[in-house]
């Protein structure tokens, strides 16, 4: 099959977060590169290594996070990481996760890790695009990668090496993926959004590059920590807000203070969370502790995504049957306007930021290839399964 035919077939089948009609923007998939830093060492090997080395130091760390305790899935990513490190080291390397605000404010985690005031944090990197737009690649770009595609780029497509090099140079930090929410919903609104014109003048809580896209379309954007969103909606400080998806949104009670629940969250089709470690602290760790951190971050990444996927459907049914909320899709007109604004933004960043430009080229080539493959095969299957029910 010729490449053009392949991309055209994929585009015809593209639907939802897997493709969003973006297949066929050009470029073959980037060749997979091995990422030895992501290799997962078996638990028993790590435990034996710790038990057989009496010279290993006893270390105690606390993880600063961006999450309230009430959100057990996303805060649970930090807990999974911390508890597994502690267990695999038999308590020699003891790590405890702390809620947003206990150590540092929820949106200041990277700043604190960079400064060395805390050794480790768990956060969404796109909260820090004000420091550098390149941080967005660590979480999600609008009209970008699904969770599986993000993991493929990070672990096997060279993304980790590119991003760790930038973080080391810019922030003195090393980071590892340690969570993913899966495709997010499009958020909660107190007015209908039928056309791009309906976005003008809207006050919305939305971080990252998605927020900058919305700003281009006339939205007044606010970045508010997760634990503060409900009050902002309730008081009218914002007209709309996005968080994650049904399981978290139900817990936060957004359905009691808004009317419309939109989808899809085109700005976060597969957003990752990160464990971020001060580079000096990292370099001072014994090698076996470093390997344990890599393994536990990987486990947290897989566990969080599995939990959200398992919990979201039941939560959605509760939202729809026990509240007056109306679920609405964003129109194609709205999605196209947002896509155009997103790629105009990428052009601006590429022209002004060499790090963003270099990583974006690599990321875009990988995205086009993997979405062509998924659009051809998996999307066809999911479309059939959805239409046959």
N, C-alpha and C positions, 0 to 999 in steps of 0.2 A: 504494500500500500504506500502511495506517495505521501510525503510529509504534509502537503497541503490538504489532501483528502483526509488524512488522519486528524488534523486540527479541525477541519470543518465538521467531521463526524462528532468530535468531542464537543465542539461548540453547540451543535444541535441538541446534544443530550445534556448540556450543562444546566443545572438547576440548583438553587439554594447556595449554601455556604461552600459546597465543594468547588463550584466554578464561578457562579455569579455572572455568567456570560462573558468572562474575561479570557477564556481559552482562545489561543490563536494570536496572541500579541507578538509572537516571534521568538525564535531561539529554541534550541534543543535542550534537553535536560542536562544540567551540569554533571560531569562524571563524578561518581561517588568517590570520596576520599576517606580513608580510614581515620578514625579519631581515637587514638589509643588512650587519651585522657578520659574517654567515656566508657572504657571497658569495665564491666561489672565483675568484681572478684567474688567468688562464692563465700557465703557467710562463714562456713567452717574454716576456710583458709585464713580469713581475717581474724577470727576469734583465736585460732591457734597461734597466729603470729603475735597477738597481744599477750596471750597467756605465757608464751615462751620467752618473752623479753621483759625481764624484771627491771630493766633500766628505763622503760617508757615512763614519761612524766605523767603526773596527775594534773589535769587541766580542767577548769570550769569556765564555761562560756554561757552567756545569755544571748538569745536571738531577739533582736529588735524586729518587730513586724509592722505591717501596715493594716492589720486586721483586728476587728473586735472579737472577743471570745465567743460571742453569740453565733458567729458564722463558722460552724464546726468543720465545714468542708475546706474552706480556703485557709482559715487559721490551722486547720488540721494538717495542711501541707507542711507548715513549719513544725508542728508537733511530731508528725511522722519522721521528719528529718532528725529532729533533736533526740527523740526517744530511741531511734535505731542506732544513732552514733553512740549514745550512752550504753545501749545493750551490747553492741558488738565489741565495745572496748571494756566490757565488764565493769563499767563505772569509772574507769580511769580517765576517760575524756567525757565529762559530764556536761551536757548541753540542755538548757531549758528555754522553751519558747515563751515570749512575753507579748501580751497584747499591745496594740497601738496605744501610745501614750504612756505606757509604763516605763519605758526607757527613753524613747524619743517620740515626737509626734509622728503619726502614721505616714505623712508625706515627706519625712526627713530622713528616712532610713539610709539611703545611699550616701547622703551628706555625712551622716554620723559614722558610717563604716569608712568612708574616705578619710575622715579626720582622725580615725582611730579611737573615737570615744566609745564605740562598741566594736567588738571584733567581727561580728557577723550579723547579717540582716536577711529578712525574707520579705520580698516586695515585688511590685510590678515595675519593671525598668522604665516604662513609658511615662511614669510620673515625673521623670527627670529630663524630659526633652528640653527644658529650659537650660540645662547644663550642656546638652548636646543632642541634636535630633537623632543621632545614631543609636541612642538608647532604645528607640522605638522598636528596633529589630529584635530586641530581647523579649518583647511582649507580643506585639502584633502591629501590622500595617493595615490600614483600610484596604479592602478588596485584596487581601493577601492570602495567607496560608491557613488551612485548617489545622487542627491539632496534630493529626498524623503527618501532615505535610511539614509543619513546623519542626516536629521531631526529626523527620527525615533530613531536612536542611541542616539542622543543628548537629545531629550525631553522625550523619553520613555524607552530607553535602558540603562540608567545610565551614558551616556557619559558626560552630563553636570556636574554631581557631581564629577566624576573623574577628569575632566579638571579644574574645579574651585578650587579644592583642590590643584592641582599642581601649578596653577597660583598664588594662595595666598601664598604658601610656597616659590616659586622660585622668584616671581616678586613683591609681594605685590599688586596684581591686581586682580580684578574680571571681568569676561567677559561674554557677552551674544551674541548669534548668531544674526546678524543684516544684513543679505543679503546672496544671493546665485546666482551664474550666470547660474546654470544648467551645463550640460555637455559641456565642451569646445572643440574647434577645436584643431587640432594638430599643427597648426602654419604655418608660412610663410617661404619658403625656396627658395634659388637661385640655387639649384641643386636638381636633382631627388634623392629620397631616396628609393631604391629598396631592398637593403639588409643591414644588420647591418654594413657591411664594409663601406657603404657609409656615415656612421655617423662619422667615424674616421677623426679627423682633423677639423671637422666643428666647427665654432665659433657661439654659439647660446645663445640668451637671454632666460633663463628659470630658474625660482627660485624654492625654495622648494626642496623636496625630488626628484621630477622629474628631477631637475638639477643634483642631485647627481647620479641618475641612468644614465643619459646621460653621465656624466663624466666617469662612469665605462665603457661606450662603446666608449670612445675615443673622446668625444666632449669637446671642451674648453668652459666652461660655464661662462656666465656673468649674473649678476643680475642688471637690469636697471629699474628705475621707468617708469611707463606707458607713461608719457609725453615725455620721451626721446628715446623711441624705434624707432620711425620713422627716426630720424636723424642717429641713429646707423646703421640702415639698408641702408639708403641712402648713407652714407659715406663709407660703407663696413667695419665698425668697427665690425659688426657681419654679418654672412652669413644667419642666420635664427633667427626667434623670434616667441614666442607665446605670446598671450595676453588673449583674452576671446573667442570671436566668431564673427559672421558676423556683428552684429549691431555696436559693438565697433570698430572692425577692419576696417570697411568701413569708419567710422568717422576719424580714424587715418591715413587712406590713404595707408595702407600697399600694396594694390594691384598695386600701381603706382611704387613701387620700388622692387617688387619681382615677381616671375613667378609662383610658385607652392604653393597651399593651401592644406595642408594635414589634414586628420581626421582619427580616433578620437583622442582627447586629453586624452590619457590613464592616464596621470599624474593628471588630474583634472576632474573626471567624475561627480562631484557635489560639487564644492568648496564653502565653507562658508566664509563670512566675519564676523568680530567681532566688537562690541562695547567693548572697554577695559577701565575700570575705576580704577583709583588709589584707593586702598582699604581703605586708611584712609579717603579720600574724600567720598567714598561710606558709610562708617560707620558713618560719620557725618551727612548724609542726614536723614530727617524725613522719617518714614516708608512709608508714602503715596507717597513721591517722589521716593523711591526705587521701589514701586509697579508700578508706572507710567513708570519708566525706563524699567522695565521688559516687560511691555505691549507694549511700543513703539518699543523696539528692536525686539520683536516678529513680530510686524506689518511690520517693515522694512525688516525683513527676508522674509516674504511671498510676499511683494510687489515687491521687486527686482527680485525675481525669475519669477513672473508673467510677469513683463515687458520684461525681456529678452526672455521668451518663446513667447510672443506676437510679438516681433519686429524682431527676428532673421531670420525668413523665408523670409520676404520681402527684408531684407538687403542682404541675400544670393543671391536672384534672381538678384538684382542690381549688385552685384559683378560679377556674371557669365555673365550677358548680356552687361555690360557697361565697361568691362575691358578685358584684354588678359590673365587673370590669369587662370591656369589650376587646377582643384580640383582633388586630388588624395587620395586614401585610403592608409594607412600604410599596407604593406603586413603582412600576418600571421607570416612570418619569422622574420620581424622586431618586431612585437608585442611580439612574444615569447621570443626573446632575451631581450627585455626591461622588460618583466615580470620576467624572471629569474634573471636579475640584480637587480630588485626591491626587490625580496625576499631574495637575498643574502645580500642586504643592511639592511633589517629588522633584519636578523640574527645577523649582526654585531652590530647594535644598541641595540638589546635585550641582547647581551652578555656584553655590556659595560655600559648600562644605565638602572637602575632598574625601574625608572618611565616609560620609554618607554616600557620596557618588560611587566610590569604589565598591562598597558593600551592596548598594542598591543594584548595580549592574549584575553582580553575582546572584543576588537574591531573586531578581526579576527573571533571569535566565532559568534558574531552578524552578521558580513558580510556574512559568509557562509550560515547562516540560512535564512536571508532575501533575498539573491540572489538566493537561491534555490527556494524560494516561487515565487519571481518575474520571475525567469527564466522559471518556469513551466507554469505560467498563463499569465502574461502580455506580455512576450516576444513572446509567441505563437500568441497572438492577434495582436501585432504590426507587426510580420513577415507576417501574413496573409494580414493585411491592406496594408503593403508596396508592397507585391507581386501582389495584386489585382488592383493596380493603374497603 
